[in-house]
Structure formats: structure tokens, C-alpha cells
Amino acid sequence: MGAFTVLGAIIILTGWFALMEYDQYPESERKRIVERIKNSPAAIIAVALMPVGIVVNMLGNAIGSLWMVVIGATLIFVQSIIVSLLFWKRKRWKSIVLLVTMIVLGVFLYMPLFM
């Protein structure tokens, strides 16, 4: 088993939460959500934050650029906060747990930059 990273935990928890909550919507609501995402540039950007963040982070690690790693991690972290807030009205308690967890993981993620 590989090393456990804070960024990996953020990616797994955010992806799991989004997929589990999306799966609980009825089929008609899912289609409406997909159409709303297709028609909104802001929603497309919000959805693209994690994949772009992963690619930027990997490139930063490959070439040894700390700033690319930080920018990639920040994109992933921002999307995790957005996901926790998107489900605020549907499942408030899960959303609060995810938001608090992401903030705590974010503190651990950025702590080495300030030490």
C-alpha cells in the first residue's frame, strides 16, 4: 500500500461524497443537473477544478515546482469546499461534516508552507 497523503484524502472524500449524494437523486433530477452543468460556464469550471488540480499537481511534482504543486492542491481544495456547500440544502449534516473535515485537512495541507 502506498503513502497516505492529505491531498489524496481530500480527493477521495470529496469524490465519494459527491458520487454518493448524486446517486441518491431520482433519474429526472440527475438529467436536470447534467443539463444545468452543460449550459453554465461557471458550473463547468467548478466541475473541472479537481481534474485540472490533479494534473497541475502531478506536473508540479514531476518538474519539482513547489508553486505548481500548491496551485494544484488549492484547486482541489477549493472544489472540495464548493462540493460541501452545494449539498447544504439537501443533507445539511453531511455537508457540515464534509466542510469541517475539508477545513481541518486544508490546515494540515498548508501547514508546511508556514513552518
Secondary structure, 3 states (H helix, E strand, C coil): CCCCCHHHHHHHHHHHHHHHHHHCCCHHHHHHHHHHHHCCHHHHHHHHHHHHHHHHHHHHHHHCCHHHHHHHHHHHHHHHHHHHHHCCCCCHHHHHHHHHHHHHHHHHHHHHHHC
